[in-house]
Every structure is written in structure tokens, then in C-alpha cells.
Amino acid sequence: MKNKIIVAIDLMNYKCVRLIQGNFRKKKIYYDDPMDIALLLEDNGITRIHLVDLDGARIGKIIHWKILEKIAKNTNLIIDFGGGINTKEDIKYVFESGAHIATVGSIAVKNPLLLKEWINFYGKDKILLGVDVKNESIAIDGWKNLFKISLLDFLVEKKNHGIENIFCTDIFRDGVMEGPSFLLYKKIIKEFTDIKLIASGGVRNINDVEKLLKLGCYGVIIGKAMYEKKISFNEIINCNKKNINN
């Protein structure tokens, strides 16, 4: 990965929003047209975005195809796209629509053999597993349902299926800017030295990002801290330059 910092663009009702702790009733709209923020990010040196179809994740069906296609067509951003990818047709169309990486989550719980098939067909670098954690349980379906399995056991299974790239979100920290789950990430990195872990949720400032990278995270997803101007574009660029070879 060229740059370590990935900016999240969360989509709901065709707008760029941020939720608080995964609560769909607690949202803030930042851009009416997600294309505006995508162009702004590219103009300011951002190279990769984490594009999330929140509506798709909630209902299990991709909704925001056209936004993915539009951003892919009009920018050179590296796009990982997720939310509602549940069938072979879904993931095929995600790549055909311009995504470079498919982000999957619920399917890893509901149909692990299908996920394994996708890894074998597309390659492990094209699949990013999203692991959302709530009360030490795995949350799926847009964070609505909890799956009672140990996080570490779950990761062992996914690693055996060929998963190498994951991002992990502590839902209670997402969107509240109270600090990332450093201890959680430290535990994962210690147990899975060959997994590329991307941290997500709770980032308050660039110091949090630097600390996560120093801890051994492969990358960091930021959202609200940037939208609320707690992290500047210059800080992102300088951090990426500093950590590009790590």
C-alpha cells in the first residue's frame, strides 16, 4: 500500500455521512454529493478511499452502484468498496464498476465457503475483510446483528481461508473521536503477525494515526476527524511520506 491513511466516505441516501457508534438514527451529512468530497480528496493528495454503502450493508443489497461508478470514472483514487456484497454477481459488478478492492464482512460469517471461493478466484489482495466488534462479538448486517464467536477464533478461521487483509472497527469508538482501540489492535497484531491490519474507528488526531502505525498497523482509516478538521490534508500527506516505507 503506497499510503497508510485511507479516508472513509460513508454513503446513506446518496449522501456522504458519518454515523455515531453505528447508529443509523445518529447521522450527520457532510456532503450532499459524494463526488465533491472524492474530488477534494484527490486534489489534496489523498490516493485511497474506503467507500461504504451503509444502506446496502443494512439491507443486504448494494444500493450506491452509480456513486462507485462515478467516482471510479472521474478520479484516479484507489477505491475499496463495501456494503451489501453477498453474491457472486455482486462482487463481479463491484469490480466491473471500478472498485479496486471489495470489502466484505457479513458474508464471512454467513457463507464462509463462498468468501473462500472469492479469495481463490480474485486473489487475496482484492479482498478486504471488515471485522466489526461490539462487546467482543462480531457484528454483521450493518452492525445490527451480533455473532457469538471469539474474535481471535474468527480470525484464525479467516486466515486459514486465505484472508490476509483486514480492517477492524470497535463500534463503540466509531464516530465519537475518543481514541482508537489500541489494546485490541495490539492483541491482533501480536497473534497474527502475517495479517495486514488496518485500524478503523475512534481516531481523534494525527497523533493517534502515528501511534497506530508505530504499533504495527498496516494502515489507518479516518473519517470524522478529517471531516471535522481535526486532521488536515497536510498532516495526512506528511504522515504518509514519513511512513511510506514502513
C-alpha positions as CSV (number, residue, x, y, z in Angstrom):
1,M,0.0,0.0,0.0
2,K,1.6,3.3,-1.1
3,N,-0.1,5.4,1.5
4,K,-1.0,4.5,5.0
5,I,-4.0,6.7,5.6
6,I,-7.3,5.8,4.0
7,V,-10.3,8.2,4.0
8,A,-13.8,6.8,4.6
9,I,-16.7,8.0,2.5
10,D,-19.9,6.6,4.1
11,L,-22.9,6.6,1.8
12,M,-26.5,6.9,3.0
13,N,-29.4,8.1,0.9
14,Y,-26.8,9.0,-1.8
15,K,-25.1,11.5,0.5
16,C,-21.7,11.4,2.4
17,V,-22.5,10.9,6.1
18,R,-20.9,9.8,9.4
19,L,-22.7,7.8,12.0
20,I,-22.1,7.6,15.7
21,Q,-21.4,4.2,17.1
22,G,-23.0,2.6,14.1
23,N,-26.4,4.1,14.9
24,F,-28.3,4.8,11.7
25,R,-30.5,7.3,13.5
26,K,-27.5,9.3,14.6
27,K,-26.0,10.6,11.3
28,K,-24.5,13.8,10.1
29,I,-24.5,14.8,6.5
30,Y,-21.2,16.3,5.3
31,Y,-21.7,16.4,1.5
32,D,-24.9,16.1,-0.5
33,D,-22.8,14.9,-3.4
34,P,-20.1,12.3,-2.5
35,M,-18.4,13.2,-5.8
36,D,-17.5,16.6,-4.3
37,I,-15.5,15.1,-1.4
38,A,-13.9,12.5,-3.7
39,L,-12.5,15.2,-6.0
40,L,-11.5,17.3,-3.0
41,L,-9.6,14.4,-1.5
42,E,-7.8,13.7,-4.8
43,D,-6.9,17.3,-5.3
44,N,-5.3,17.3,-1.8
45,G,-3.1,14.3,-2.3
46,I,-5.3,11.5,-1.0
47,T,-4.8,8.3,-3.0
48,R,-7.2,5.8,-1.5
49,I,-10.7,5.9,-0.1
50,H,-12.9,3.4,1.8
51,L,-16.3,3.7,0.2
52,V,-19.1,2.2,2.3
53,D,-22.6,1.7,1.2
54,L,-24.3,1.9,4.6
55,D,-27.8,1.4,3.2
56,G,-26.5,-1.7,1.3
57,A,-25.0,-3.1,4.4
58,R,-28.2,-2.7,6.3
59,I,-30.5,-4.4,3.8
60,G,-28.0,-6.8,2.3
61,K,-28.2,-5.4,-1.2
62,I,-25.9,-2.9,-2.9
63,I,-27.6,0.5,-3.4
64,H,-25.0,3.0,-4.4
65,W,-23.7,1.5,-7.6
66,K,-23.8,4.8,-9.5
67,I,-21.7,6.6,-7.0
68,L,-19.0,4.0,-7.1
69,E,-19.0,4.1,-10.9
70,K,-18.9,7.9,-11.0
71,I,-16.0,8.2,-8.6
72,A,-14.1,5.5,-10.4
73,K,-14.7,7.1,-13.8
74,N,-13.8,10.6,-12.7
75,T,-10.8,10.1,-10.4
76,N,-7.7,8.0,-10.1
77,L,-8.4,7.2,-6.4
78,I,-7.9,3.6,-5.3
79,I,-11.3,2.5,-4.1
80,D,-12.2,-0.2,-1.7
81,F,-15.9,-0.6,-1.7
82,G,-18.2,-2.5,0.6
83,G,-21.7,-2.8,1.9
84,G,-24.2,-5.4,0.6
85,I,-21.8,-7.6,-1.2
86,N,-23.5,-11.0,-0.8
87,T,-23.5,-12.9,-4.2
88,K,-21.1,-13.7,-7.0
89,E,-22.9,-11.2,-9.1
90,D,-22.5,-8.5,-6.5
91,I,-18.7,-8.8,-6.3
92,K,-18.3,-9.2,-10.0
93,Y,-20.2,-6.0,-10.6
94,V,-18.3,-4.2,-7.9
95,F,-15.1,-4.8,-9.7
96,E,-16.7,-4.0,-13.1
97,S,-17.9,-0.7,-11.6
98,G,-14.4,0.4,-10.9
99,A,-13.6,-0.8,-7.3
100,H,-10.0,-2.0,-6.9
101,I,-10.8,-3.9,-3.7
102,A,-14.0,-5.5,-2.4
103,T,-14.7,-5.0,1.2
104,V,-16.7,-7.9,2.7
105,G,-18.0,-8.6,6.2
106,S,-21.3,-10.3,6.8
107,I,-20.6,-12.9,4.1
108,A,-17.6,-14.1,6.1
109,V,-20.0,-15.2,8.8
110,K,-23.0,-16.3,6.8
111,N,-21.2,-18.1,3.9
112,P,-17.5,-18.5,4.6
113,L,-17.1,-21.1,1.8
114,L,-18.3,-18.5,-0.7
115,L,-15.8,-16.0,0.6
116,K,-13.0,-18.6,0.3
117,E,-14.1,-19.1,-3.3
118,W,-13.8,-15.4,-4.0
119,I,-10.3,-15.3,-2.5
120,N,-9.2,-18.1,-4.7
121,F,-10.8,-16.6,-7.8
122,Y,-9.9,-12.9,-7.4
123,G,-6.8,-13.2,-5.2
124,K,-6.2,-12.2,-1.6
125,D,-5.1,-8.7,-2.4
126,K,-8.5,-7.9,-4.0
127,I,-10.5,-8.8,-0.8
128,L,-10.5,-6.7,2.4
129,L,-12.3,-8.3,5.3
130,G,-14.1,-5.9,7.6
131,V,-14.3,-7.1,11.2
132,D,-16.7,-5.0,13.3
133,V,-16.5,-5.7,17.0
134,K,-19.2,-4.9,19.6
135,N,-18.9,-6.2,23.2
136,E,-16.3,-8.6,22.0
137,S,-18.7,-10.1,19.5
138,I,-18.6,-9.9,15.7
139,A,-21.3,-7.5,14.4
140,I,-22.8,-8.1,10.9
141,D,-25.6,-6.8,8.7
142,G,-24.8,-3.1,9.1
143,W,-23.9,-3.7,12.7
144,K,-27.5,-4.8,13.5
145,N,-26.8,-8.5,14.5
146,L,-24.1,-10.0,16.8
147,F,-22.4,-13.2,16.0
148,K,-21.2,-15.0,19.2
149,I,-17.7,-16.1,18.3
150,S,-14.3,-15.2,19.7
151,L,-12.6,-12.5,17.6
152,L,-9.3,-14.4,17.6
153,D,-11.0,-17.7,16.7
154,F,-12.8,-15.9,13.9
155,L,-9.6,-14.5,12.5
156,V,-7.9,-17.9,12.7
157,E,-10.6,-19.3,10.5
158,K,-10.4,-16.5,8.0
159,K,-6.6,-16.7,7.9
160,N,-6.9,-20.4,7.1
161,H,-9.3,-19.4,4.2
162,G,-6.6,-17.2,2.7
163,I,-7.6,-13.8,4.1
164,E,-4.5,-11.5,4.5
165,N,-6.0,-8.0,4.6
166,I,-8.5,-6.9,7.3
167,F,-9.7,-3.8,8.9
168,C,-11.2,-3.9,12.4
169,T,-13.6,-1.4,13.9
170,D,-14.6,-1.1,17.6
171,I,-18.2,0.1,17.0
172,F,-18.4,1.9,20.4
173,R,-15.5,4.1,19.3
174,D,-16.6,4.7,15.8
175,G,-17.7,8.3,15.1
176,V,-17.1,9.6,18.6
177,M,-13.4,10.6,18.4
178,E,-12.5,9.3,21.8
179,G,-9.4,7.3,20.7
180,P,-8.9,4.1,18.9
181,S,-8.8,0.6,20.4
182,F,-5.1,0.4,20.8
183,L,-5.2,-2.7,23.1
184,L,-7.4,-4.5,20.7
185,Y,-5.1,-3.9,17.7
186,K,-2.1,-4.7,19.8
187,K,-3.6,-8.1,20.6
188,I,-4.5,-8.8,17.0
189,I,-1.0,-7.8,15.7
190,K,0.7,-10.0,18.3
191,E,-1.4,-13.0,17.5
192,F,-1.4,-12.6,13.7
193,T,2.0,-11.4,12.5
194,D,1.2,-12.1,8.9
195,I,-2.1,-10.3,8.7
196,K,-2.1,-6.8,7.3
197,L,-4.3,-5.0,9.9
198,I,-6.0,-1.6,9.1
199,A,-7.3,0.2,12.1
200,S,-10.7,1.9,12.0
201,G,-12.7,4.0,14.4
202,G,-12.1,6.5,17.2
203,V,-9.2,8.4,15.6
204,R,-9.0,11.9,17.1
205,N,-5.9,13.5,15.5
206,I,-2.8,12.7,13.6
207,N,-1.0,11.6,16.8
208,D,-3.5,8.7,17.0
209,V,-2.6,7.7,13.5
210,E,1.1,7.8,14.2
211,K,0.6,5.7,17.3
212,L,-1.4,3.1,15.4
213,L,1.3,2.9,12.7
214,K,4.0,2.6,15.3
215,L,2.0,-0.2,16.9
216,G,2.3,-2.1,13.7
217,C,-1.0,-1.4,11.9
218,Y,-0.6,-1.6,8.1
219,G,-2.9,1.3,7.6
220,V,-5.5,3.6,9.3
221,I,-9.0,4.5,8.1
222,I,-10.0,8.0,9.1
223,G,-13.4,9.8,8.8
224,K,-14.9,12.1,11.2
225,A,-11.6,13.6,12.4
226,M,-10.9,14.8,8.9
227,Y,-14.4,16.0,8.2
228,E,-14.4,17.9,11.5
229,K,-11.0,19.3,10.6
230,K,-9.2,17.7,13.5
231,I,-6.8,16.3,10.9
232,S,-5.6,18.4,8.0
233,F,-4.7,17.4,4.5
234,N,-1.1,18.5,5.1
235,E,-0.9,16.2,8.2
236,I,-2.1,13.3,6.1
237,I,0.4,13.9,3.4
238,N,3.3,14.4,5.8
239,C,2.3,11.2,7.7
240,N,2.1,9.2,4.5
241,K,5.5,10.4,3.4
242,K,7.0,9.6,6.8
243,N,5.6,6.1,6.9
244,I,5.7,5.2,3.2
245,N,8.5,2.6,3.6
246,N,7.3,1.1,6.8
